[in-house]
Amino acid sequence: MMISNKKRWQKEKLEELQCKSEQQGSQQTEWHAQQISEAAKLIREVSINPIKGFVPTMLVTSATLVTLWSVAKAIINLYS
């Protein structure tokens, strides 16, 4: 009697875990589909208007270079 209860409990637990696994899998699939959709939208937007994607990239690059130049000058001034 105790063995059959244990087997039934194991079977129920296995079914519960399989159900959870399937739910998590569908959530991940949905998340990946959303990410792919957003990436496709960005690619389409940049291909339609390349300047729109290019300008922010250039601004970030310029800001990064200015920051690096300022840090380099500060280090040079510190040791000279």
Backbone as CSV, one residue per row, in Angstrom:
resi,resn,N_x,N_y,N_z,CA_x,CA_y,CA_z,C_x,C_y,C_z
1,MET,0.825,-1.193,0.000,0.000,0.000,0.000,0.869,1.257,0.000
2,MET,1.903,1.279,0.812,2.765,2.443,0.919,3.548,2.661,-0.370
3,ILE,3.923,1.594,-1.044,4.679,1.702,-2.297,3.816,2.336,-3.381
4,SER,2.567,1.943,-3.473,1.699,2.505,-4.504,1.434,3.999,-4.241
5,ASN,1.311,4.388,-2.987,1.148,5.807,-2.659,2.392,6.600,-3.071
6,LYS,3.535,6.007,-2.807,4.791,6.682,-3.165,4.895,6.818,-4.685
7,LYS,4.538,5.765,-5.420,4.584,5.817,-6.883,3.599,6.847,-7.414
8,ARG,2.417,6.896,-6.825,1.417,7.870,-7.255,1.929,9.293,-6.996
9,TRP,2.530,9.493,-5.822,3.081,10.813,-5.480,4.184,11.195,-6.470
10,GLN,5.070,10.223,-6.794,6.148,10.482,-7.748,5.580,10.836,-9.123
11,LYS,4.541,10.108,-9.540,3.925,10.370,-10.838,3.297,11.762,-10.869
12,GLU,2.589,12.134,-9.794,1.988,13.464,-9.715,3.061,14.552,-9.738
13,LYS,4.133,14.320,-9.004,5.228,15.293,-8.947,5.875,15.437,-10.329
14,LEU,6.070,14.339,-11.019,6.646,14.374,-12.360,5.746,15.141,-13.318
15,GLU,4.446,14.896,-13.262,3.505,15.619,-14.120,3.519,17.114,-13.813
16,GLU,3.605,17.449,-12.526,3.652,18.857,-12.114,4.913,19.528,-12.658
17,LEU,6.047,18.856,-12.550,7.305,19.412,-13.056,7.280,19.568,-14.574
18,GLN,6.689,18.591,-15.268,6.584,18.687,-16.720,5.716,19.874,-17.129
19,CYS,4.643,20.088,-16.400,3.747,21.209,-16.690,4.474,22.534,-16.475
20,LYS,5.207,22.653,-15.367,5.983,23.873,-15.098,7.022,24.099,-16.186
21,SER,7.692,23.034,-16.591,8.711,23.130,-17.631,8.125,23.626,-18.943
22,GLU,6.950,23.106,-19.307,6.283,23.536,-20.539,5.889,25.011,-20.458
23,GLN,5.413,25.458,-19.292,5.023,26.858,-19.122,6.242,27.771,-19.256
24,GLN,7.355,27.387,-18.609,8.570,28.200,-18.693,9.091,28.240,-20.121
25,GLY,8.994,27.108,-20.810,9.439,27.057,-22.201,8.634,27.981,-23.085
26,SER,7.318,28.024,-22.876,6.489,28.910,-23.698,6.748,30.370,-23.360
27,GLN,7.029,30.669,-22.095,7.344,32.050,-21.710,8.659,32.492,-22.357
28,GLN,9.665,31.614,-22.356,10.945,31.940,-22.986,10.767,32.139,-24.485
29,THR,9.986,31.276,-25.110,9.747,31.393,-26.544,9.068,32.721,-26.863
30,GLU,8.099,33.093,-26.033,7.398,34.365,-26.231,8.363,35.539,-26.073
31,TRP,9.239,35.477,-25.066,10.222,36.542,-24.830,11.180,36.652,-26.016
32,HIS,11.670,35.515,-26.525,12.579,35.531,-27.667,11.884,36.099,-28.902
33,ALA,10.640,35.726,-29.104,9.889,36.250,-30.253,9.749,37.761,-30.150
34,GLN,9.521,38.259,-28.948,9.393,39.702,-28.741,10.732,40.400,-29.029
35,GLN,11.837,39.806,-28.575,13.157,40.393,-28.816,13.470,40.433,-30.312
36,ILE,13.146,39.348,-31.014,13.386,39.290,-32.454,12.543,40.335,-33.170
37,SER,11.300,40.493,-32.724,10.416,41.490,-33.323,10.960,42.898,-33.130
38,GLU,11.432,43.211,-31.934,11.987,44.534,-31.665,13.257,44.772,-32.491
39,ALA,14.108,43.756,-32.598,15.328,43.888,-33.393,14.988,44.114,-34.865
40,ALA,14.006,43.379,-35.368,13.591,43.552,-36.769,13.052,44.952,-37.000
41,LYS,12.292,45.466,-36.025,11.743,46.817,-36.147,12.877,47.847,-36.199
42,LEU,13.898,47.674,-35.351,15.041,48.600,-35.361,15.812,48.522,-36.675
43,ILE,16.009,47.311,-37.167,16.732,47.147,-38.437,15.948,47.802,-39.567
44,ARG,14.650,47.595,-39.585,13.798,48.195,-40.613,13.855,49.724,-40.515
45,GLU,13.805,50.241,-39.291,13.828,51.688,-39.083,15.151,52.288,-39.556
46,VAL,16.241,51.637,-39.246,17.551,52.147,-39.657,17.728,52.021,-41.166
47,SER,17.204,50.940,-41.762,17.354,50.791,-43.211,16.489,51.796,-43.960
48,ILE,15.353,52.184,-43.371,14.513,53.202,-44.010,15.146,54.578,-43.866
49,ASN,15.670,54.875,-42.692,16.255,56.180,-42.432,17.608,55.988,-41.749
50,PRO,18.670,55.754,-42.529,19.969,55.455,-41.918,20.515,56.600,-41.071
51,ILE,20.164,57.838,-41.402,20.658,58.982,-40.627,20.114,58.908,-39.198
52,LYS,18.868,58.467,-39.058,18.244,58.380,-37.738,19.031,57.443,-36.816
53,GLY,19.565,56.366,-37.354,20.365,55.453,-36.550,21.812,55.882,-36.449
54,PHE,22.279,56.621,-37.440,23.677,57.010,-37.505,23.998,58.151,-36.541
55,VAL,23.109,59.131,-36.459,23.363,60.318,-35.638,23.543,59.968,-34.159
56,PRO,22.639,59.200,-33.536,22.869,58.867,-32.124,24.168,58.091,-31.910
57,THR,24.502,57.221,-32.849,25.751,56.469,-32.742,26.945,57.415,-32.763
58,MET,26.905,58.380,-33.655,28.004,59.342,-33.746,28.077,60.224,-32.500
59,LEU,26.934,60.605,-31.959,26.933,61.419,-30.749,27.552,60.665,-29.574
60,VAL,27.178,59.401,-29.437,27.740,58.582,-28.354,29.242,58.404,-28.556
61,THR,29.654,58.135,-29.802,31.073,57.963,-30.097,31.838,59.249,-29.795
62,SER,31.292,60.386,-30.205,31.943,61.670,-29.952,32.051,61.938,-28.463
63,ALA,30.988,61.711,-27.736,31.005,61.935,-26.289,32.033,61.033,-25.612
64,THR,32.131,59.791,-26.077,33.103,58.858,-25.511,34.527,59.341,-25.783
65,LEU,34.790,59.783,-27.008,36.129,60.261,-27.344,36.494,61.511,-26.554
66,VAL,35.562,62.425,-26.399,35.819,63.640,-25.615,36.122,63.278,-24.170
67,THR,35.364,62.348,-23.622,35.603,61.914,-22.247,36.976,61.273,-22.104
68,LEU,37.323,60.388,-23.029,38.639,59.745,-22.979,39.756,60.775,-23.116
69,TRP,39.591,61.757,-24.000,40.597,62.800,-24.183,40.743,63.615,-22.898
70,SER,39.651,63.940,-22.237,39.694,64.704,-20.990,40.412,63.918,-19.893
71,VAL,40.143,62.642,-19.813,40.804,61.791,-18.816,42.298,61.704,-19.113
72,ALA,42.637,61.522,-20.389,44.055,61.444,-20.763,44.779,62.743,-20.419
73,LYS,44.153,63.895,-20.728,44.768,65.181,-20.405,44.945,65.344,-18.901
74,ALA,43.962,64.925,-18.124,44.050,65.034,-16.669,45.188,64.177,-16.133
75,ILE,45.360,62.982,-16.673,46.444,62.094,-16.236,47.798,62.692,-16.615
76,ILE,47.894,63.227,-17.831,49.153,63.837,-18.271,49.496,65.031,-17.381
77,ASN,48.508,65.881,-17.099,48.736,67.039,-16.235,49.092,66.630,-14.819
78,LEU,48.545,65.532,-14.360,48.820,65.051,-13.008,50.276,64.629,-12.864
79,TYR,50.838,63.982,-13.886,52.206,63.469,-13.804,53.240,64.409,-14.409
80,SER,52.862,65.561,-14.922,53.867,66.454,-15.506,54.199,67.603,-14.575
